[in-house]
Structure formats: C-alpha cells, structure tokens
C-alpha cells in the first residue's frame, strides 16, 4: 500500500506527552517514575491514566482497554505526543480492534521499540506516518539517558530542520558501500525472522542493512554467535551493512525516525538522516 509520508507536528516546550500501555505490564515502577522525571525535566507535561498499571497475565490489561486507550490518546487534542510504557507482548492483539478512521487524521509524535514494532509498521504502512524507534517511559535509557541521547531526542521531537549525521566508535562495517533509502525495521523477532523475510521476498528490494544491538541473543551452546548467523544470512544480499548501531534492548538506545530517507555510509561508518522527523506546527 503506497501512502504519502506524513510528519507529525513538532513538539514545543510545555506540550503534553501521553503515556499508553498497549503491550506488557509494568514490572518496575521506579523506572517509570524516572522516565517521567526525565520528560518533565526536558520541559514537557506528562499525562497517563492509572489504567496503565493494570496487569492481566502477561499484558497491561485486557485487549479492548488497551486499544481504546491508544485511540483515545491519539484523538485527544490536549495531547501532542504519545509514548509507550514498555514492550513485552500485546500490540499484535490490538490490530483487529483499532479503528483506522479514529487514528488516521491524528498523526502525532509516537515513540517506542520492541513489541511496539507492530504499531510502527501499522502507522507507516496504513497512514504513512513517521514514527520514532526509541526508549519508552519505563526504559532505563530514558530515565538515565546520557546527554547525547537527550539532545538528539529533543531535536528529533522539536526541530523541523534537524537532519543529524550519526556515527559511533563501536560501529562495524560488514560490507562497504553507500546507499540511500527509507529507513524501516524494528525488533527482528517481530518483523519475522530473517529466513521468513527472505522467503517472503521482503529482502529483494533491500538497499542496505543497519544492525542494532542484540542483547542476550547469543546461543548458550554451539560455539557460534548471533552475529555469525546475521553475517551468513545478509552477506549473500551484497548490500552495504553497518553493524552494532547503539539501538535496541541494550544499555544504549539512540532514537531513530522510521519512514524518513537516510543515507547509510557503511564505508565511513555513519548514518545520515536526510529528512526531519517532524514538521512545523
């Protein structure tokens, strides 16, 4: 489905960030309060319903309540940005409950990762929204964010001219080259595994690969690593590959806008964001 790309309005200091829980239940309330404190220190108001603290087995409440909350927060004109509480599992269970008519005209800054990959793909594919893969309200990388991540996040959210060039000492070139294209992705276990993606033809048009952190993914036996498997699967595609980008479930999670054009320079080990993630209000 080809839809025009839509940027959410840029956030302003004093705007309200709404926290929703479409996936798993909160496990550590202290981490949540640290995340809220960070958002408030950055200059935003924070709003959430006590419902987000519900726990039903491995979910943050029943499916209908989580879906309704998500739609209501996007519809609410007093909320300018929407942030996920945490990942885990549950977003896929909401897809048949989400009314696209209630969401389509309410593009807002939206951020999350892990299980939230499902919503990133839905919002991009069906609405053309630019969304941000990044820390959630209960993520330690938000509550205890390093200054560089905070500055980058604030610019992504508030600056309609922000087009950063990101490079880190730990980046590794697995295959040299420079390519441009639209950035998409998320948690690999949710975008189906690489073999399934390849068999389904989803990698046929791949121009390049940016690999994040794979936290606690190495097998406990067998003498091989997750990176060994990734190299084996991706090398035959003969596209530029840049590995070990600090994003994902590791200790550092640099926010990345999805559905924007980027330039992946695997030779010089850098990623250039060619388009802003937000528009002027």
MARLO-354051 format. One record per residue (C-alpha): residue number from 1; x, y, z. Coordinates in steps of 0.5 Angstrom, whole numbers. Layout:
residues N
+-----+-------+-------+-------+
! pos !    px !    py !    pz !
+-----+-------+-------+-------+
! NUM !     X !     Y !     Z !
...
+-----+-------+-------+-------+
END
This chain:
residues 281
+-----+-------+-------+-------+
! pos !    px !    py !    pz !
+-----+-------+-------+-------+
!   1 !     0 !     0 !     0 !
!   2 !     3 !     7 !    -2 !
!   3 !     1 !    12 !     2 !
!   4 !     4 !    19 !     3 !
!   5 !     9 !    21 !     8 !
!   6 !     6 !    25 !    14 !
!   7 !    11 !    28 !    19 !
!   8 !     8 !    30 !    26 !
!   9 !     7 !    37 !    28 !
!  10 !    14 !    39 !    32 !
!  11 !    13 !    39 !    40 !
!  12 !    14 !    45 !    44 !
!  13 !    16 !    46 !    51 !
!  14 !    10 !    45 !    55 !
!  15 !     7 !    40 !    51 !
!  16 !     4 !    34 !    54 !
!  17 !     6 !    27 !    53 !
!  18 !     1 !    22 !    54 !
!  19 !     4 !    15 !    56 !
!  20 !     0 !     9 !    54 !
!  21 !     1 !     2 !    55 !
!  22 !    -1 !    -3 !    49 !
!  23 !     3 !    -8 !    51 !
!  24 !     6 !   -12 !    57 !
!  25 !     5 !   -10 !    64 !
!  26 !    10 !    -5 !    68 !
!  27 !    15 !    -9 !    72 !
!  28 !    19 !    -4 !    76 !
!  29 !    15 !     3 !    78 !
!  30 !    21 !     6 !    80 !
!  31 !    24 !     6 !    73 !
!  32 !    17 !     9 !    70 !
!  33 !    18 !    15 !    75 !
!  34 !    25 !    16 !    73 !
!  35 !    23 !    16 !    66 !
!  36 !    17 !    21 !    68 !
!  37 !    22 !    26 !    71 !
!  38 !    26 !    26 !    65 !
!  39 !    21 !    28 !    61 !
!  40 !    19 !    34 !    66 !
!  41 !    26 !    36 !    66 !
!  42 !    26 !    37 !    59 !
!  43 !    20 !    41 !    59 !
!  44 !    14 !    37 !    58 !
!  45 !     8 !    36 !    62 !
!  46 !     6 !    28 !    63 !
!  47 !    -1 !    25 !    63 !
!  48 !    -3 !    18 !    64 !
!  49 !    -9 !    14 !    67 !
!  50 !    -8 !     9 !    73 !
!  51 !   -10 !     4 !    68 !
!  52 !    -3 !     3 !    65 !
!  53 !    -1 !     0 !    72 !
!  54 !    -6 !    -6 !    70 !
!  55 !    -4 !   -13 !    70 !
!  56 !    -7 !   -19 !    66 !
!  57 !    -2 !   -25 !    66 !
!  58 !     3 !   -22 !    61 !
!  59 !    -1 !   -16 !    59 !
!  60 !    -2 !    -9 !    61 !
!  61 !   -10 !   -10 !    62 !
!  62 !   -15 !   -13 !    57 !
!  63 !   -14 !   -12 !    50 !
!  64 !   -20 !    -8 !    49 !
!  65 !   -18 !    -3 !    54 !
!  66 !   -11 !    -2 !    51 !
!  67 !   -14 !    -1 !    44 !
!  68 !   -19 !     4 !    47 !
!  69 !   -13 !     8 !    51 !
!  70 !    -9 !     8 !    45 !
!  71 !   -14 !    11 !    40 !
!  72 !   -17 !    16 !    46 !
!  73 !   -10 !    19 !    47 !
!  74 !    -8 !    20 !    39 !
!  75 !   -15 !    23 !    39 !
!  76 !   -14 !    28 !    45 !
!  77 !   -13 !    35 !    42 !
!  78 !    -9 !    36 !    49 !
!  79 !    -4 !    31 !    48 !
!  80 !     1 !    33 !    43 !
!  81 !     6 !    26 !    43 !
!  82 !     5 !    19 !    45 !
!  83 !    10 !    15 !    49 !
!  84 !     9 !     7 !    50 !
!  85 !    10 !     5 !    57 !
!  86 !    14 !    -1 !    56 !
!  87 !    14 !    -7 !    51 !
!  88 !    14 !   -14 !    52 !
!  89 !     8 !   -17 !    48 !
!  90 !     1 !   -15 !    46 !
!  91 !     1 !   -10 !    41 !
!  92 !    -1 !   -15 !    35 !
!  93 !    -7 !   -17 !    39 !
!  94 !   -10 !   -10 !    38 !
!  95 !    -9 !   -10 !    31 !
!  96 !   -17 !   -12 !    30 !
!  97 !   -19 !    -7 !    35 !
!  98 !   -16 !    -1 !    32 !
!  99 !   -21 !     4 !    28 !
! 100 !   -17 !     7 !    23 !
! 101 !   -22 !    12 !    22 !
! 102 !   -20 !    15 !    29 !
! 103 !   -13 !    15 !    28 !
! 104 !   -11 !    17 !    21 !
! 105 !   -12 !    24 !    22 !
! 106 !    -9 !    25 !    29 !
! 107 !    -1 !    24 !    27 !
! 108 !     3 !    26 !    33 !
! 109 !    10 !    24 !    35 !
! 110 !    10 !    17 !    37 !
! 111 !    16 !    13 !    40 !
! 112 !    17 !     6 !    43 !
! 113 !    21 !     0 !    41 !
! 114 !    21 !    -8 !    42 !
! 115 !    14 !   -10 !    42 !
! 116 !    12 !    -3 !    39 !
! 117 !    15 !    -5 !    32 !
! 118 !     8 !    -8 !    31 !
! 119 !     5 !    -1 !    31 !
! 120 !    11 !     3 !    28 !
! 121 !     9 !    -2 !    22 !
! 122 !     2 !    -1 !    22 !
! 123 !     2 !     7 !    23 !
! 124 !     7 !     7 !    17 !
! 125 !     4 !     2 !    12 !
! 126 !    -3 !     5 !    13 !
! 127 !    -2 !    12 !    15 !
! 128 !     5 !    14 !    12 !
! 129 !     6 !    17 !    19 !
! 130 !    14 !    18 !    21 !
! 131 !    15 !    15 !    28 !
! 132 !    21 !    14 !    32 !
! 133 !    24 !     8 !    35 !
! 134 !    27 !    10 !    42 !
! 135 !    26 !     9 !    49 !
! 136 !    20 !     8 !    53 !
! 137 !    17 !    11 !    59 !
! 138 !    20 !     5 !    63 !
! 139 !    26 !     5 !    59 !
! 140 !    33 !     6 !    63 !
! 141 !    36 !     9 !    57 !
! 142 !    30 !    15 !    58 !
! 143 !    31 !    15 !    66 !
! 144 !    38 !    15 !    66 !
! 145 !    39 !    18 !    59 !
! 146 !    46 !    20 !    57 !
! 147 !    47 !    27 !    55 !
! 148 !    48 !    26 !    48 !
! 149 !    41 !    22 !    47 !
! 150 !    37 !    27 !    51 !
! 151 !    40 !    32 !    46 !
! 152 !    39 !    28 !    40 !
! 153 !    32 !    26 !    42 !
! 154 !    30 !    33 !    44 !
! 155 !    32 !    35 !    37 !
! 156 !    28 !    30 !    33 !
! 157 !    22 !    32 !    37 !
! 158 !    22 !    39 !    37 !
! 159 !    27 !    42 !    31 !
! 160 !    23 !    41 !    24 !
! 161 !    30 !    42 !    21 !
! 162 !    34 !    37 !    25 !
! 163 !    38 !    32 !    20 !
! 164 !    43 !    29 !    24 !
! 165 !    49 !    25 !    22 !
! 166 !    50 !    19 !    27 !
! 167 !    57 !    16 !    28 !
! 168 !    60 !    12 !    34 !
! 169 !    66 !     9 !    35 !
! 170 !    63 !     2 !    36 !
! 171 !    60 !     2 !    29 !
! 172 !    63 !    -4 !    25 !
! 173 !    63 !    -4 !    17 !
! 174 !    61 !   -11 !    15 !
! 175 !    60 !    -9 !     8 !
! 176 !    63 !    -3 !     5 !
! 177 !    58 !     2 !     1 !
! 178 !    54 !     8 !     1 !
! 179 !    46 !     8 !    -1 !
! 180 !    40 !    12 !     0 !
! 181 !    33 !     9 !     2 !
! 182 !    27 !    10 !     7 !
! 183 !    29 !     7 !    14 !
! 184 !    25 !     2 !    17 !
! 185 !    25 !    -4 !    21 !
! 186 !    25 !    -5 !    29 !
! 187 !    25 !   -11 !    33 !
! 188 !    27 !   -17 !    29 !
! 189 !    23 !   -22 !    32 !
! 190 !    17 !   -18 !    31 !
! 191 !    19 !   -17 !    24 !
! 192 !    19 !   -24 !    23 !
! 193 !    26 !   -28 !    23 !
! 194 !    31 !   -26 !    17 !
! 195 !    29 !   -33 !    14 !
! 196 !    22 !   -32 !    13 !
! 197 !    23 !   -25 !    11 !
! 198 !    28 !   -27 !     5 !
! 199 !    23 !   -33 !     3 !
! 200 !    17 !   -28 !     3 !
! 201 !    21 !   -23 !    -2 !
! 202 !    22 !   -18 !     3 !
! 203 !    29 !   -17 !     2 !
! 204 !    29 !   -17 !    -5 !
! 205 !    29 !    -9 !    -5 !
! 206 !    34 !    -8 !     1 !
! 207 !    39 !    -3 !    -1 !
! 208 !    43 !    -3 !     6 !
! 209 !    42 !    -6 !    13 !
! 210 !    43 !    -2 !    19 !
! 211 !    44 !    -7 !    25 !
! 212 !    43 !    -5 !    32 !
! 213 !    45 !    -9 !    39 !
! 214 !    42 !   -16 !    40 !
! 215 !    42 !   -16 !    48 !
! 216 !    43 !   -23 !    51 !
! 217 !    41 !   -27 !    44 !
! 218 !    48 !   -31 !    43 !
! 219 !    46 !   -38 !    44 !
! 220 !    48 !   -42 !    50 !
! 221 !    52 !   -47 !    47 !
! 222 !    54 !   -49 !    40 !
! 223 !    60 !   -44 !    39 !
! 224 !    57 !   -39 !    35 !
! 225 !    54 !   -32 !    36 !
! 226 !    48 !   -28 !    33 !
! 227 !    53 !   -24 !    29 !
! 228 !    55 !   -31 !    26 !
! 229 !    48 !   -32 !    24 !
! 230 !    47 !   -25 !    21 !
! 231 !    53 !   -25 !    17 !
! 232 !    51 !   -31 !    14 !
! 233 !    44 !   -29 !    12 !
! 234 !    46 !   -22 !    10 !
! 235 !    52 !   -23 !     6 !
! 236 !    49 !   -26 !     0 !
! 237 !    45 !   -20 !    -1 !
! 238 !    51 !   -16 !    -3 !
! 239 !    49 !    -9 !     0 !
! 240 !    52 !    -5 !     5 !
! 241 !    52 !    -7 !    12 !
! 242 !    53 !    -3 !    18 !
! 243 !    53 !    -6 !    25 !
! 244 !    53 !    -5 !    32 !
! 245 !    49 !     1 !    32 !
! 246 !    47 !     3 !    39 !
! 247 !    40 !     2 !    39 !
! 248 !    35 !    -4 !    42 !
! 249 !    35 !    -7 !    48 !
! 250 !    42 !    -6 !    50 !
! 251 !    44 !     0 !    55 !
! 252 !    44 !     5 !    50 !
! 253 !    38 !     6 !    45 !
! 254 !    39 !    12 !    41 !
! 255 !    32 !    14 !    38 !
! 256 !    32 !    13 !    30 !
! 257 !    26 !    16 !    26 !
! 258 !    22 !    11 !    21 !
! 259 !    20 !    12 !    14 !
! 260 !    25 !    18 !    13 !
! 261 !    30 !    18 !     8 !
! 262 !    37 !    16 !    10 !
! 263 !    44 !    15 !     7 !
! 264 !    48 !     9 !    10 !
! 265 !    55 !    10 !     9 !
! 266 !    58 !     3 !    11 !
! 267 !    65 !     5 !     9 !
! 268 !    65 !    11 !    13 !
! 269 !    61 !     8 !    19 !
! 270 !    56 !    13 !    19 !
! 271 !    48 !    14 !    18 !
! 272 !    46 !    21 !    16 !
! 273 !    38 !    23 !    17 !
! 274 !    36 !    26 !    10 !
! 275 !    29 !    29 !    13 !
! 276 !    27 !    32 !    19 !
! 277 !    22 !    27 !    23 !
! 278 !    17 !    33 !    25 !
! 279 !    14 !    39 !    21 !
! 280 !    13 !    46 !    23 !
! 281 !     6 !    47 !    27 !
+-----+-------+-------+-------+
END
